[in-house]
């Protein structure tokens, strides 16, 4: 029997443009704790490593280590908790599917492709977002930042999900928008499809990838090559 193809997707910036709602949650926290607000363009460059990293990089600059060295751990924890709570209550106010996503998920399901999500968003928020934006039922498994003891760019975030879904590493693809996704896919030894202009500070040519796409329109042509590979 020929093993089915497995596709793993990142969530923020790949399946869903979540930046507006992340920005609103971020700015709510910044206003409450006396720090500067950010634009959606700023947020797109800061997300990808979870809420703690987003808040830390926004307040204390690019060095994430600085956030870990702030003495007042209580304030740090309060800021992250406030962000997650506010965001959780306003998760799909302005977020929308990336162009072509729904039709591609439908096509993939019709072609018996197994699909899963690997995101650095907390699992409960990822599941809630997928359900509220009405694409949750397409996926066999959703792994968030806290599903395992590790997350992207650790390749085990991907390989564990493939194993849980009973897929084959040699018949798997990762689709994402950042270096975290690309590095995880490369380390896992699976092809990586990169969405350009993703949630990252890096340019596409700085991120290892096998295919580059603008959105999901026409991506079937790329994936079809792997169906009978």
Residue pairs with C-beta under 8 A, 6 or more apart in sequence:
2 228
3 167
3 168
3 170
3 171
4 112
4 113
4 114
4 167
4 171
5 111
5 113
5 114
5 171
5 172
5 173
5 223
5 226
5 227
6 113
6 114
6 115
6 116
6 162
6 165
6 167
6 168
6 171
6 172
6 173
7 108
7 113
7 114
7 115
7 116
7 172
7 173
7 174
7 175
7 223
8 115
8 116
8 117
8 118
8 158
8 161
8 162
8 172
8 173
8 174
8 175
8 190
9 15
9 115
9 116
9 117
9 118
9 174
9 175
9 176
10 117
10 118
10 119
10 152
10 174
10 175
10 176
10 177
10 178
10 180
10 181
11 18
11 117
11 119
11 121
11 126
11 129
11 130
12 18
12 19
12 22
12 47
12 48
12 119
12 121
12 199
13 19
13 44
13 47
13 48
13 98
13 177
13 178
13 195
13 198
13 199
13 200
14 98
14 175
14 176
14 177
14 181
14 195
14 198
15 97
15 98
15 101
15 117
15 130
15 135
16 95
16 96
16 97
16 98
16 101
16 129
16 133
17 95
17 96
17 97
17 98
18 47
18 95
18 129
19 40
19 43
19 44
19 47
19 199
20 40
20 93
20 94
20 95
21 87
21 90
21 91
21 92
21 93
21 94
21 95
22 43
22 47
22 54
22 87
23 38
23 39
23 40
23 42
23 43
24 86
24 90
24 93
24 94
25 83
25 86
25 87
25 90
26 37
26 38
26 43
26 54
26 55
26 58
26 83
27 37
27 38
28 82
28 83
28 86
29 35
29 55
29 79
29 82
29 83
29 86
30 36
30 37
30 38
30 58
30 59
31 37
32 82
33 75
33 78
33 79
33 82
35 58
35 59
38 46
38 58
42 58
43 54
43 199
44 198
44 199
44 200
45 199
45 200
45 201
46 53
46 54
46 57
46 58
47 54
47 199
48 120
48 178
48 180
48 199
48 200
49 64
49 120
49 180
50 120
50 121
50 122
50 145
50 151
51 80
51 83
51 84
51 87
51 122
52 67
52 76
52 80
53 64
53 67
54 83
55 67
55 76
55 79
55 80
55 83
56 64
56 66
56 67
56 68
56 76
57 64
57 67
59 67
59 79
60 66
60 67
60 70
67 76
70 76
84 122
84 125
87 125
88 124
88 125
88 128
91 125
91 128
91 129
91 132
92 129
92 132
92 133
95 129
95 133
96 133
97 133
97 135
98 195
98 215
98 216
99 215
99 216
99 217
100 215
100 216
100 217
100 218
100 219
101 135
101 216
102 135
103 216
104 216
104 219
104 220
105 115
105 135
105 138
106 138
107 220
108 115
108 138
108 223
109 115
109 138
111 227
113 223
113 227
114 140
114 165
114 167
115 138
115 139
115 140
116 139
116 140
116 141
116 142
116 143
116 161
116 162
116 165
117 126
117 130
117 139
117 141
117 142
117 143
118 143
118 152
118 157
118 158
118 161
118 174
118 181
118 184
119 126
119 142
119 143
119 144
119 145
120 144
120 145
120 151
120 152
120 180
121 129
121 144
121 145
122 144
122 145
122 146
123 142
123 143
123 144
123 145
123 146
123 147
124 144
125 144
126 142
126 144
127 136
127 142
127 144
130 136
130 139
130 142
136 142
140 165
141 161
141 164
141 165
143 151
143 157
143 160
143 161
144 151
145 151
148 156
148 157
148 160
150 156
150 157
151 157
152 158
152 180
152 181
152 183
152 184
153 179
153 180
153 181
153 183
153 184
153 187
154 184
154 187
155 184
155 185
155 187
155 188
155 189
157 184
158 172
158 174
158 184
158 185
158 188
158 190
159 169
159 188
162 168
162 169
162 172
169 188
169 189
169 190
171 226
171 229
172 190
173 190
173 191
173 192
173 193
173 223
173 226
174 181
174 184
174 185
174 188
174 190
174 191
174 192
174 193
175 181
175 192
175 193
175 195
176 182
176 185
176 192
176 193
176 194
176 195
176 198
177 194
177 195
177 197
177 198
177 199
177 200
178 198
178 199
178 200
178 202
178 207
179 200
179 202
179 206
179 207
179 208
180 200
181 192
181 194
182 192
182 194
182 207
182 208
182 209
183 208
185 191
185 192
185 208
186 192
186 208
191 210
191 211
191 226
192 208
192 209
192 210
192 211
193 209
193 210
193 211
193 212
193 213
193 219
193 222
194 204
194 207
194 209
194 211
194 212
194 213
195 213
195 214
195 215
196 204
196 212
196 213
196 214
197 204
197 214
200 207
204 212
211 222
213 219
213 222
